[in-house]
Amino acid sequence: MNAVDPRDPPNRSGPLRERGFRLYWSALSISLVGDEITFLAIPLAAVLLLDAGPTEMGWLTAVALLPSLLLSIPGGAWADRQANRRRAMIVADLGRFAAVVSVPLAYAFDALTMTHLYVTVFTVGAFTVLFRVCKHHVYVAVLAEDRYVEGNALLTGSRSAAEVAGPGAGGALVQALTAPVALLLDAVTYLASAVCLRRIKATEAPPARHEGGGLTAGLHWVTANRTPGLLIAGVAMLSLFSTLLVTLFVLYATDELGLAPALLGLVFAMFGLGGLTGAYLAPRVVRRIGIGPAVIIGFAGFSLPMPLLPLADGPTLLVVTLLAVSQFGSGCGVAVQDIAANSYLIAVIPPTLRSRVMGVIQTSNFGVRPVGAVLAGTLGAAIGLRPTMWIGAAGAVLSVLWVLASGLRDVKDLPTHGTADTAGTPDAPEKVPAE
């Protein structure tokens, strides 16, 4: 049962009518804008200020994602045993503020180095892991179960809006005022997020008892349940190969395609516009074809436009058009995928396993990305940027096979807490979700 803020008005007009969810949504939305500025500003700082090449760019992305590989499972086990995960999210916001603000300070004293950027992105990544393994506990505390799809649609819409505003603003700020100034503005967003989280008044599920399973309980659940297990495997493969594309995309677009930072920011913004479209369509798609088929449609929509990235060549207008179409299509697909998959997985989370399974999913989704980033840097230096982009695009497209084999096409409705569809039939209790 969900605990909501007693000051919430009657639940008659959507999730934003509930004060607790409104503050939660505001906190995530504000910090997401900052994340998008960071996503573009730090790589551009490396390329434009420190003359980084493919190898350095690969390591920068790998170091940023390494905490997801190392810390997600132990972090999830820790979070399941805490009584106040919202407080941990506030600490994470404050930690990210301090890490990001150190970059413009170092730049001001002419002390910015690649090592400093490596330390910064690792620290931000570590606090982001803490934020992510805790956030679903707060989500279910501020929103009723029958509103999960609507709530996830709002959160995905916010992320997509951030992907529209963040890169465009980041690219313009970097071009006009330098990357460190863009990061200074980014740091402030984490403070605003912490303030919103501080104002939430909701009772979270009690901490898990120290039952058997420990760190491995989440992994056992994932491997025991075929449908969500294959879904998570597909997410891992898609994350691995899409990271090859993401890691080299800034370098590829600036060095090989000749795009200026402001124009690159606009191309990135198309991903967000696609995400807004997908967030609008997702609840309608789920109602029309069911939750499982919606996940499959989202997977295909995310991956199939990716080959347009390495295909881009020729006049600037043609290049920008191909990149924009790819970004828009992938953004729309990933929004549908995230909303449907998150709602499906959250619906089967037992409170006692929520963060531990979340840790496994974070490891599968984000933990494989350092491998993809290092692979991108290695292959980019060895065989060139465009061939490496083709490898990433091909692997991303093939990841759809996992969800086609999962049986999700037969899952029409959200499962109830503690049950999962494994090969099309209800399973035993102690089951659970993705980001």
C-alpha positions as CSV (number, residue, x, y, z in Angstrom):
1,M,0.0,0.0,0.0
2,N,1.3,3.5,-0.9
3,A,1.7,6.2,1.7
4,V,1.0,9.7,0.4
5,D,1.1,13.1,1.9
6,P,-2.0,13.8,3.9
7,R,-2.1,17.3,2.6
8,D,-2.7,16.0,-1.0
9,P,-6.0,17.0,-2.6
10,P,-8.4,14.2,-3.7
11,N,-6.9,11.9,-6.3
12,R,-9.1,13.0,-9.3
13,S,-6.9,14.9,-11.8
14,G,-3.7,13.0,-12.2
15,P,-0.4,12.4,-10.4
16,L,0.5,16.1,-10.2
17,R,-2.5,16.7,-8.0
18,E,-0.6,14.8,-5.3
19,R,1.8,17.1,-3.5
20,G,4.4,14.4,-2.7
21,F,4.6,13.3,-6.3
22,R,4.7,16.9,-7.5
23,L,7.7,17.6,-5.4
24,Y,9.4,14.3,-6.4
25,W,8.7,15.1,-10.1
26,S,10.0,18.7,-9.6
27,A,13.2,17.4,-8.0
28,L,14.0,15.0,-10.8
29,S,13.0,17.4,-13.5
30,I,15.3,20.2,-12.3
31,S,18.3,17.9,-11.9
32,L,17.7,16.3,-15.3
33,V,18.2,19.7,-17.0
34,G,21.6,19.9,-15.2
35,D,22.5,16.4,-16.2
36,E,21.9,17.2,-19.9
37,I,24.2,20.3,-19.6
38,T,26.9,18.1,-18.0
39,F,26.4,15.4,-20.7
40,L,27.5,17.9,-23.4
41,A,29.7,20.3,-21.4
42,I,32.2,17.9,-19.9
43,P,33.0,16.1,-23.2
44,L,33.2,19.5,-24.9
45,A,35.5,20.7,-22.2
46,A,37.7,17.7,-22.8
47,V,37.8,18.2,-26.6
48,L,38.0,22.0,-26.7
49,L,40.0,22.9,-23.7
50,L,42.2,19.8,-23.2
51,D,42.4,18.5,-26.8
52,A,41.2,15.0,-25.9
53,G,41.3,12.3,-28.5
54,P,39.3,9.0,-28.9
55,T,41.2,7.2,-26.2
56,E,40.7,10.0,-23.6
57,M,37.0,10.3,-24.6
58,G,36.6,6.6,-24.2
59,W,38.1,6.7,-20.7
60,L,36.2,9.8,-19.7
61,T,32.9,8.0,-20.5
62,A,34.1,4.7,-18.9
63,V,35.1,6.4,-15.6
64,A,31.8,8.2,-15.4
65,L,29.9,4.9,-15.7
66,L,32.3,2.8,-13.6
67,P,30.3,3.4,-10.3
68,S,27.3,1.8,-11.9
69,L,29.3,-1.4,-12.4
70,L,30.9,-1.4,-9.0
71,L,28.4,0.2,-6.7
72,S,24.9,-0.6,-7.9
73,I,24.4,-4.0,-6.3
74,P,26.0,-3.2,-2.9
75,G,24.2,0.2,-3.0
76,G,20.9,-1.5,-3.6
77,A,21.4,-3.9,-0.7
78,W,22.3,-0.9,1.5
79,A,19.2,1.1,0.4
80,D,16.8,-1.8,1.1
81,R,17.8,-1.7,4.7
82,Q,17.4,2.0,5.2
83,A,14.3,3.7,6.7
84,N,14.8,7.0,4.9
85,R,16.0,6.7,1.3
86,R,14.8,10.3,0.5
87,R,17.5,11.6,2.9
88,A,20.1,9.6,0.9
89,M,18.9,11.2,-2.3
90,I,19.4,14.6,-0.8
91,V,22.9,13.7,0.2
92,A,23.5,12.5,-3.4
93,D,22.3,15.8,-4.8
94,L,24.6,17.8,-2.5
95,G,27.6,15.5,-3.4
96,R,27.0,16.0,-7.1
97,F,26.8,19.8,-6.6
98,A,30.2,19.8,-4.9
99,A,31.8,17.6,-7.6
100,V,30.5,19.6,-10.6
101,V,31.3,23.0,-9.1
102,S,34.9,21.9,-8.7
103,V,35.4,22.0,-12.5
104,P,34.8,25.8,-13.0
105,L,36.8,26.5,-9.9
106,A,39.7,24.5,-11.3
107,Y,39.3,26.3,-14.6
108,A,39.4,29.7,-12.9
109,F,42.8,28.8,-11.3
110,D,44.1,27.4,-14.6
111,A,44.4,23.9,-13.0
112,L,41.9,21.9,-15.1
113,T,43.2,18.6,-16.3
114,M,41.9,15.3,-17.7
115,T,42.6,13.8,-14.3
116,H,40.4,16.4,-12.6
117,L,37.6,15.5,-15.1
118,Y,38.1,11.8,-14.5
119,V,37.7,12.3,-10.7
120,T,34.7,14.6,-11.2
121,V,32.8,12.3,-13.4
122,F,33.5,9.3,-11.1
123,T,32.2,11.2,-8.1
124,V,29.1,12.4,-9.9
125,G,28.6,8.8,-11.1
126,A,28.9,7.4,-7.5
127,F,26.3,9.8,-6.1
128,T,24.0,9.2,-9.1
129,V,24.1,5.5,-8.3
130,L,23.0,6.3,-4.7
131,F,20.2,8.5,-6.1
132,R,18.9,5.9,-8.5
133,V,18.8,2.9,-6.1
134,C,16.8,5.0,-3.7
135,K,14.4,6.8,-5.9
136,H,11.9,3.9,-6.6
137,H,11.3,3.6,-2.8
138,V,10.3,7.3,-2.8
139,Y,8.3,6.9,-6.0
140,V,6.0,4.2,-4.6
141,A,5.6,6.2,-1.4
142,V,4.2,9.3,-3.1
143,L,2.1,7.7,-5.9
144,A,-0.7,5.1,-5.9
145,E,-0.1,1.9,-7.8
146,D,-2.8,2.6,-10.4
147,R,-1.0,5.8,-11.4
148,Y,2.4,4.2,-12.3
149,V,2.1,4.5,-16.1
150,E,0.9,8.1,-15.7
151,G,3.6,9.0,-13.3
152,N,6.3,7.4,-15.4
153,A,5.0,9.2,-18.5
154,L,5.4,12.5,-16.6
155,L,8.9,11.7,-15.5
156,T,9.9,10.6,-19.0
157,G,8.3,13.7,-20.4
158,S,10.5,15.8,-18.0
159,R,13.6,13.9,-19.0
160,S,12.7,14.5,-22.7
161,A,12.1,18.2,-22.1
162,A,15.5,18.3,-20.4
163,E,17.0,16.6,-23.4
164,V,15.5,19.4,-25.5
165,A,16.5,22.3,-23.3
166,G,19.7,21.0,-21.8
167,P,21.9,20.3,-24.9
168,G,20.7,23.4,-26.7
169,A,21.4,25.5,-23.7
170,G,24.6,23.6,-23.0
171,G,25.9,24.0,-26.6
172,A,25.1,27.7,-26.6
173,L,26.6,28.3,-23.2
174,V,29.8,26.4,-24.1
175,Q,30.1,28.3,-27.4
176,A,29.4,31.7,-25.8
177,L,30.8,31.4,-22.3
178,T,32.9,28.2,-22.1
179,A,32.1,24.8,-20.7
180,P,33.1,25.6,-17.1
181,V,30.4,28.3,-17.0
182,A,27.8,25.9,-18.2
183,L,28.8,23.4,-15.5
184,L,28.5,26.1,-12.9
185,L,24.9,26.6,-13.8
186,D,24.4,22.9,-13.8
187,A,25.7,22.6,-10.2
188,V,22.9,24.9,-9.0
189,T,20.2,22.5,-10.3
190,Y,21.3,19.8,-7.8
191,L,20.8,22.3,-5.0
192,A,17.3,23.0,-6.2
193,S,16.5,19.3,-6.5
194,A,17.7,18.7,-2.9
195,V,15.3,21.5,-1.7
196,C,12.3,19.8,-3.4
197,L,13.2,16.4,-1.9
198,R,13.5,18.0,1.5
199,R,9.9,19.2,1.4
200,I,8.4,15.8,0.7
201,K,6.3,14.3,3.5
202,A,5.6,10.7,2.8
203,T,6.1,7.4,4.6
204,E,8.4,4.9,2.9
205,A,8.1,1.2,3.1
206,P,9.9,-0.2,6.2
207,P,13.5,-1.4,5.7
208,A,14.1,-5.0,4.7
209,R,15.0,-7.5,7.5
210,H,18.3,-9.2,7.3
211,E,16.9,-12.3,5.6
212,G,19.0,-14.7,3.6
213,G,20.2,-13.7,0.1
214,G,21.9,-10.5,0.9
215,L,23.7,-8.9,-2.0
216,T,22.7,-11.8,-4.4
217,A,19.0,-11.9,-3.6
218,G,18.2,-9.4,-6.5
219,L,20.3,-11.4,-8.9
220,H,18.6,-14.6,-7.9
221,W,15.2,-13.0,-8.6
222,V,16.3,-11.8,-12.1
223,T,17.7,-15.2,-13.1
224,A,14.6,-17.0,-11.8
225,N,12.1,-15.0,-13.8
226,R,12.4,-15.5,-17.6
227,T,10.3,-12.6,-18.9
228,P,11.9,-9.8,-16.9
229,G,15.3,-11.6,-17.0
230,L,15.3,-11.5,-20.8
231,L,14.1,-7.9,-20.8
232,I,17.0,-6.9,-18.6
233,A,19.4,-8.8,-20.9
234,G,18.1,-6.9,-23.8
235,V,18.6,-3.6,-21.9
236,A,22.2,-4.6,-21.2
237,M,23.0,-5.4,-24.8
238,L,21.3,-2.2,-26.0
239,S,23.2,-0.1,-23.4
240,L,26.5,-1.7,-24.4
241,F,26.2,-1.0,-28.1
242,S,24.5,2.4,-27.8
243,T,27.4,3.5,-25.6
244,L,29.8,2.9,-28.5
245,L,27.7,5.5,-30.4
246,V,27.3,8.0,-27.5
247,T,31.0,7.9,-26.5
248,L,32.3,8.9,-29.9
249,F,29.4,11.0,-31.1
250,V,30.6,14.4,-29.9
251,L,34.1,13.7,-31.4
252,Y,32.6,12.2,-34.6
253,A,30.2,15.2,-35.0
254,T,32.8,17.9,-34.4
255,D,35.9,16.4,-36.0
256,E,34.5,14.2,-38.8
257,L,31.3,16.0,-39.7
258,G,32.4,19.5,-38.8
259,L,29.4,20.6,-36.6
260,A,29.8,23.6,-34.3
261,P,28.8,23.2,-30.6
262,A,25.6,25.2,-31.0
263,L,24.4,23.1,-34.0
264,L,25.4,19.9,-32.1
265,G,23.3,21.0,-29.2
266,L,20.3,21.4,-31.5
267,V,20.9,17.9,-32.9
268,F,20.9,16.5,-29.3
269,A,17.7,18.4,-28.6
270,M,15.9,16.4,-31.3
271,F,16.3,13.3,-29.1
272,G,14.4,15.2,-26.4
273,L,11.7,16.3,-28.8
274,G,11.3,12.6,-29.8
275,G,11.1,11.8,-26.1
276,L,8.4,14.3,-25.5
277,T,6.4,12.7,-28.4
278,G,7.0,9.2,-27.0
279,A,6.0,10.3,-23.5
280,Y,2.7,11.7,-24.9
281,L,2.1,8.5,-26.9
282,A,3.2,5.9,-24.4
283,P,0.1,5.7,-22.2
284,R,-2.1,5.5,-25.3
285,V,0.1,2.8,-26.8
286,V,-0.1,0.8,-23.5
287,R,-3.9,1.1,-23.4
288,R,-4.3,0.0,-27.0
289,I,-1.8,-2.9,-27.3
290,G,-0.9,-3.8,-23.8
291,I,2.2,-3.2,-21.5
292,G,4.4,-6.0,-23.0
293,P,3.9,-5.2,-26.7
294,A,4.5,-1.5,-25.8
295,V,7.9,-2.5,-24.4
296,I,8.8,-4.3,-27.7
297,I,7.6,-1.3,-29.8
298,G,9.8,1.0,-27.7
299,F,12.8,-1.2,-28.0
300,A,12.5,-1.3,-31.8
301,G,11.8,2.4,-32.0
302,F,14.9,3.2,-30.0
303,S,17.4,1.0,-31.9
304,L,16.3,0.9,-35.5
305,P,17.1,4.6,-36.3
306,M,20.6,4.3,-34.9
307,P,22.3,3.3,-38.3
308,L,21.5,6.7,-39.6
309,L,24.3,8.1,-37.4
310,P,27.2,6.4,-39.1
311,L,25.3,6.8,-42.4
312,A,25.4,10.6,-42.2
313,D,27.8,12.2,-44.8
314,G,27.8,14.9,-47.4
315,P,26.5,18.5,-47.2
316,T,25.8,19.9,-43.8
317,L,22.0,20.1,-44.4
318,L,21.9,16.4,-45.3
319,V,24.1,15.4,-42.3
320,V,22.0,17.4,-39.8
321,T,18.8,16.0,-41.3
322,L,20.0,12.4,-40.9
323,L,21.3,13.0,-37.4
324,A,18.1,14.8,-36.4
325,V,15.8,12.0,-37.7
326,S,17.9,9.4,-35.9
327,Q,17.8,11.3,-32.7
328,F,14.1,12.1,-32.9
329,G,13.2,8.4,-33.7
330,S,15.4,7.0,-31.0
331,G,14.1,9.5,-28.4
332,C,10.5,8.6,-29.2
333,G,11.3,4.9,-29.0
334,V,13.2,5.1,-25.7
335,A,10.4,7.1,-24.1
336,V,7.8,4.4,-24.9
337,Q,10.3,1.7,-23.8
338,D,11.1,3.3,-20.5
339,I,7.5,4.1,-19.5
340,A,6.2,0.7,-20.4
341,A,9.2,-1.3,-19.0
342,N,9.5,0.8,-15.8
343,S,5.7,0.4,-15.1
344,Y,5.8,-3.3,-15.7
345,L,8.9,-3.9,-13.6
346,I,7.9,-1.6,-10.7
347,A,4.5,-3.3,-10.6
348,V,6.1,-6.6,-9.5
349,I,8.6,-5.1,-7.0
350,P,8.3,-6.6,-3.5
351,P,9.3,-3.8,-1.1
352,T,11.9,-6.1,0.5
353,L,13.8,-6.6,-2.7
354,R,13.2,-3.3,-4.5
355,S,16.6,-1.7,-4.3
356,R,18.6,-4.9,-4.6
357,V,16.9,-5.8,-7.9
358,M,17.2,-2.2,-8.9
359,G,20.9,-2.5,-8.2
360,V,21.1,-5.5,-10.6
361,I,19.2,-3.6,-13.2
362,Q,21.4,-0.5,-12.8
363,T,24.5,-2.8,-13.2
364,S,23.0,-4.4,-16.3
365,N,21.9,-1.0,-17.8
366,F,24.7,1.3,-16.7
367,G,27.4,-1.1,-15.5
368,V,28.0,-2.4,-19.0
369,R,28.6,1.1,-20.4
370,P,32.2,1.5,-19.1
371,V,33.0,-1.6,-21.2
372,G,31.3,0.0,-24.2
373,A,33.1,3.3,-23.6
374,V,36.5,1.7,-23.4
375,L,35.7,-0.5,-26.4
376,A,34.6,2.6,-28.3
377,G,37.8,4.4,-27.6
378,T,39.9,1.4,-28.5
379,L,38.1,0.6,-31.7
380,G,37.8,4.3,-32.6
381,A,41.6,4.7,-32.4
382,A,42.3,1.4,-34.2
383,I,39.7,1.3,-37.1
384,G,38.3,4.8,-37.1
385,L,35.2,6.6,-35.8
386,R,32.7,5.7,-38.5
387,P,33.4,1.9,-38.6
388,T,33.1,1.9,-34.8
389,M,29.7,3.7,-35.0
390,W,28.5,1.1,-37.5
391,I,29.4,-1.7,-35.0
392,G,27.4,0.1,-32.3
393,A,24.4,0.6,-34.5
394,A,24.3,-3.0,-35.6
395,G,24.6,-4.4,-32.0
396,A,21.8,-2.0,-30.8
397,V,19.5,-3.3,-33.6
398,L,20.2,-6.9,-32.7
399,S,19.3,-6.3,-29.0
400,V,15.6,-6.4,-30.0
401,L,15.9,-10.1,-30.3
402,W,16.1,-10.5,-26.5
403,V,12.7,-8.8,-25.9
404,L,11.1,-10.7,-28.8
405,A,12.1,-14.0,-27.1
406,S,11.0,-12.8,-23.6
407,G,7.3,-13.5,-24.0
408,L,6.5,-9.8,-23.3
409,R,4.1,-9.8,-26.3
410,D,1.7,-11.9,-24.2
411,V,1.8,-9.6,-21.2
412,K,-1.1,-7.2,-21.7
413,D,-1.8,-5.9,-18.1
414,L,0.4,-4.8,-15.3
415,P,1.2,-7.7,-12.9
416,T,0.4,-7.2,-9.2
417,H,3.1,-6.8,-6.5
418,G,4.9,-10.0,-5.8
419,T,4.1,-11.8,-9.1
420,A,6.0,-12.0,-12.4
421,D,5.2,-13.5,-15.7
422,T,7.8,-16.2,-16.4
423,A,7.2,-17.8,-19.8
424,G,3.7,-16.5,-19.7
425,T,2.5,-17.7,-16.3
426,P,2.3,-16.2,-12.9
427,D,5.3,-16.9,-10.7
428,A,5.9,-17.1,-7.0
429,P,6.3,-14.2,-4.6
430,E,9.4,-12.2,-4.0
431,K,9.7,-10.7,-7.4
432,V,10.8,-6.9,-9.2
433,P,12.6,-3.1,-11.8
434,A,14.5,-0.9,-14.3
435,E,15.2,2.7,-14.7
